[in-house]
Amino acid sequence: MVDVVIIGSGPAGLTAAIYCQRFGLSTVVIAGRKWGGQLMLTTDVENYPGFRHILGPELMQKMRDQTKDLGVEIVDLSVTKLDTSKKPFLVTAEDKTFEGKTVIIATGADTKWLGVPNEGKLRGHGLSSCAPCDAFFFKGKPVAVVGGGDSAMEEAQVIAKVASDVILIHRRDEFRAQKAMIDKVMSLKNIRVLYNTQVMDVIGDTTLTGVLLDTRVISPKQGVASFDELVVAFSGVKKTNTQWELPRLGLFVAIGLVPNTQIFQGLELDSHGYVKRYEEKDENGVLKYFTKTNVPGVFTAGDVHDARYKQAVTAAGFGCMAALDVQRWLAEQEK
Ligand SMILES: Cc1cc2nc3c(=O)[nH]c(=O)nc-3n(C[C@H](O)[C@H](O)[C@H](O)COP(=O)(O)OP(=O)(O)OC[C@H]3O[C@@H](n4cnc5c(N)ncnc54)[C@H](O)[C@@H]3O)c2cc1C
């Protein structure tokens, strides 16, 4: 049995591990088959303090090395079950089980797909959610990116370096990404934007050849006066009075994330599937715990509970907070 089992090895999980180990708590990290988390899917990171510029996988390797060097055991398996019905908690990771006095859940969140009819068939055949991973396959080809947040801007920038041209498809008239990221994307000469446009389906027999779109309101930013003009401006094919086909050989989906919480029975989740946090104050109204879940002894950190900030540095911060909460909670149990 260990003091703390940490599930997940992104910035949240590894930061929690570093703190727990340094507090003298015996610590195991169940890293997941895809260790390192979301930053393994990106290239340039320029907003993590201490690194003016670093590649995402390089940053995660450094965090992992630091964690290991401190003596934390890291197991590259995926957790399949967390039994919180008795203490110690039982964490099953494939064919292994681990007992923990406490658990920190730091499993992050994964790509949300479009849910259109042909998506399953074309995923991996022109349809992707990871420009840094798949950019190589789209060298010199026309592609599109769907989304309007930071991830969409990131994907568009990465793929624009290799694709012939990129069309950024957004269902609203305004992006919700950070201004600096929007400005960077807009400054690239081979990126154009389609506003107020929804993806209805992906088209292609064995590989993606186009995207079926629906545009009901023409944005003034589009620089055209009518639907027909818009279709012509993007070399599309009109299908109905609102629907049209945009010929593309690649589509990158960047519309949001699904928290990795499906395996956690008995744990309270919010309506979007994120782990619910329960802040606790002491008798003087001072914050005592920030990262508690509904199960005493189970804590949470990072994107798995955070639908708002979703950054490596905030995930790391939450990891630190969870470790501090675990230390305090264990000390209280021993009183
Ligand atoms: C393309 C892209 C670019 C980004 N660029 C930046 C950037 O430049 N700067 C920045 O600050 N942020 C960036 N982010 C956001 C940042 O990556 C995340 O906010 C951060 O990684 C969240 O950390 P986390 O530890 O909470 O979760 P994650 O990084 O998602 O890590 C979750 C971990 O849990 C593991 N896991 C999941 N399920 C299980 C299971 N059942 N058993 C065991 N382990 C499991 C996963 O394998 C993974 O190791 C970017 C995100 C993306 C997608």
The ligand as a Gaussian input file, in Angstrom:
#p B3LYP/6-31G(d) Opt

LIG

0 1
 C       -2.817000      20.806000     -29.382000
 C       -2.684000      21.367000     -27.984000
 C       -1.757000      22.360000     -27.713000
 C       -1.629000      22.896000     -26.423000
 N       -0.701000      23.878000     -26.205000
 C       -0.560000      24.379000     -24.955000
 C        0.418000      25.376000     -24.681000
 O        1.154000      25.803000     -25.563000
 N        0.516000      25.827000     -23.412000
 C       -0.281000      25.359000     -22.405000
 O       -0.130000      25.800000     -21.266000
 N       -1.211000      24.433000     -22.636000
 C       -1.386000      23.930000     -23.875000
 N       -2.326000      22.980000     -24.119000
 C       -3.194000      22.539000     -23.009000
 C       -2.453000      21.575000     -22.080000
 O       -1.859000      20.561000     -22.853000
 C       -3.412000      20.963000     -21.070000
 O       -4.093000      21.980000     -20.404000
 C       -2.665000      20.120000     -20.058000
 O       -1.928000      19.106000     -20.709000
 C       -3.606000      19.480000     -19.067000
 O       -2.846000      18.728000     -18.195000
 P       -3.490000      17.510000     -17.363000
 O       -2.366000      16.900000     -16.628000
 O       -4.655000      17.976000     -16.620000
 O       -4.063000      16.498000     -18.462000
 P       -3.398000      15.795000     -19.709000
 O       -2.223000      16.519000     -20.204000
 O       -4.518000      15.521000     -20.644000
 O       -2.876000      14.407000     -19.118000
 C       -3.789000      13.410000     -18.709000
 C       -3.040000      12.134000     -18.444000
 O       -3.936000      11.160000     -17.920000
 C       -3.716000       9.930000     -18.565000
 N       -4.910000       9.099000     -18.484000
 C       -6.127000       9.304000     -19.047000
 N       -6.941000       8.267000     -18.751000
 C       -6.189000       7.414000     -17.980000
 C       -6.445000       6.156000     -17.370000
 N       -7.619000       5.536000     -17.478000
 N       -5.448000       5.570000     -16.662000
 C       -4.240000       6.188000     -16.525000
 N       -3.946000       7.366000     -17.077000
 C       -4.916000       7.959000     -17.808000
 C       -3.319000      10.327000     -19.977000
 O       -2.669000       9.258000     -20.621000
 C       -2.398000      11.507000     -19.686000
 O       -1.126000      11.040000     -19.352000
 C       -2.463000      22.424000     -25.385000
 C       -3.391000      21.420000     -25.651000
 C       -3.509000      20.869000     -26.935000
 C       -4.521000      19.780000     -27.203000

